[in-house]
Amino acid sequence: MNILVAGLGLIGASVAKALKKYTSHHVMGWNRTESVCIKALQDGAVDEIGTLDELIPKADITIINFYPDAIIPFIMDNKDKFKVDSIVTDSCGIKTKICRLLEKEKFNFTYIGAHPMAGREVSGYDNSLADLFSNASFICTPTNAPKAKIDTLVEVAKEMGFARTVVTTPEHHDEMIAFTSQIAHVLACSYVLSPLAPQHTGFSAGSYRDVSRVARINGEMWSKLFIDNKEPLINEIDDLVNNLLKFRTAIKEEDRAELESLMAQANKIKEEIG
Amino acid sequence: MNILVAGLGLIGASVAKALKKYTSHHVMGWNRTESVCIKALQDGAVDEIGTLDELIPKADITIINFYPDAIIPFIMDNKDKFKVDSIVTDSCGIKTKICRLLEKEKFNFTYIGAHPMAGREVSGYDNSLADLFSNASFICTPTNAPKAKIDTLVEVAKEMGFARTVVTTPEHHDEMIAFTSQIAHVLACSYVLSPLAPQHTGFSAGSYRDVSRVARINGEMWSKLFIDNKEPLINEIDDLVNNLLKFRTAIKEEDRAELESLMAQANKIKEEIG
């Protein structure tokens, strides 16, 4: 198949490199900044570059890797150029808002929302990796797509080396991502905003390092993702704050049994589920 | 020197193994459960085992590795047995309560509180490692100890392979540990207590893994540590909750500028300090 990777930042360029490394598909690349396209071609991360007008009509699958705001405009602007019966997908970290809006449109291609669940604390083409997805889940959230198209997309994800593929609803995706990813970033940031953080050197070990890692964050992108997933994320913040306040009360009242019970529950989840 | 390691759980046995691997001191081991002592001797983790009455009077340094509650009773019960002019230290994760109480006593040995800042999600002798401290800080919190004794203890820590040694007050230690370690454990537990945690498989990546890691916790020990460090830890919980609520408000009001500002501050701390 001809696969167009639009947007060659961290995720897009990693998608292109994974396709090149692990599949025999013809990989076309496009990026707003042309110098990145030229670099990707020189690196062998893509087989072909060109204008959108040249590349879009040839693509059996178009994978859009932009900031959340730019995905719907890109699809609507190019809706008459996509190849008939082709698949158009994206890698944006929230799905309900995008998928539920696009399912109302009549296209002669199939849109399937997706989320390759991987990232790094650094961004941009230069940090992309062919193996970024080797331990990651590929989640797709089709709404009105034919089964054959879903199967094709999932098959490509498997070829690319994703460890797991999950097909679910946009709403379930967003609720789970609020928990597994968004709140983890919110709490890592909230943690390092303590007035004591700047003095931590010499007093920190693995727990500080791990809990704070994802506070290295691209605020421009994540602020939009947080707002686009407002309700599920606020639910998670409320759950987290309530649990923190349970610890606070138990510590204040020196209620060792309650503290042990809270930690036993947490430990059980980590032991049983990981 | 003759060094007695009392308590051969995860930390104590790792101390013994590090002393054996990296120093030429004579290492004596004692543990309440005798089978552990025999195993340690067989493994070469210690050079000598015996009763407390046999070992304590010979020790130039005694390192106590018990649960927080058991440290002061152990020192008081044995106060007339410790060698004159010897050093007695412990590895407990909170220091103010223990050090400020012991400094009131008149001993013919020198007590210096210490905290070898390392741990694992697993506990017990069988999980101990000679290299547990190779990236760790050794923090000691002397109150009325002579400089020569502090220097001796710090020198042994350096020989054992600690990456850093820090000498500070018990109060500063406890405040910093509330931030770098205790609150990290509280928030990891609070995080996995979300009702969505049991469903996370397939939807989680590195951020879930890292933020939740230290929710594998020994609640029996940590509940005591939390209560013994009540005020600093409650301050940290309050700071964390306030920061989470700043995110909540900004998300609710769709205040992207505020979200970007919060994340830019967090990102700056991680970039500049780590």
Interface residues (C-beta under 8 A of the other chain):
Chain A: M117 A118 G119 E121 N135 A136 S137 I139 R164 V166 H173 E175 M176 I177 A178 F179 T180 S181 I183 A184 H185 V186 L187 A188 C189 S190 Y191 V192 L193 S194 P195 L196 A197 P198 Q199 H200 T201 G202 F203 S204 A205 G206 S207 Y208 D210 V211 S212 R213 V214 A215 R216 I217 N218 G219 E220 W222 S223 K224 F226 I227 K230 L233 I234 E236 I237 D238 D239 L240 V241 N243 L244 L245 K246 F247 R248 I251 K252 E254 R256 L259 E260 S261 L262 M263 A264 Q265 A266 N267 I269 K270 E271 I273 G274
Chain B: M117 A118 G119 E121 N135 A136 S137 I139 R164 V166 H173 E175 M176 I177 A178 F179 T180 S181 I183 A184 H185 V186 L187 A188 C189 S190 Y191 V192 L193 S194 P195 L196 A197 P198 Q199 H200 T201 G202 F203 S204 A205 G206 S207 Y208 D210 V211 S212 R213 V214 A215 R216 I217 N218 G219 E220 W222 S223 K224 F226 I227 K230 L233 I234 E236 I237 D238 D239 L240 V241 N243 L244 L245 K246 F247 R248 I251 K252 E254 R256 L259 E260 S261 L262 M263 A264 Q265 A266 N267 I269 K270 E271 I273 G274
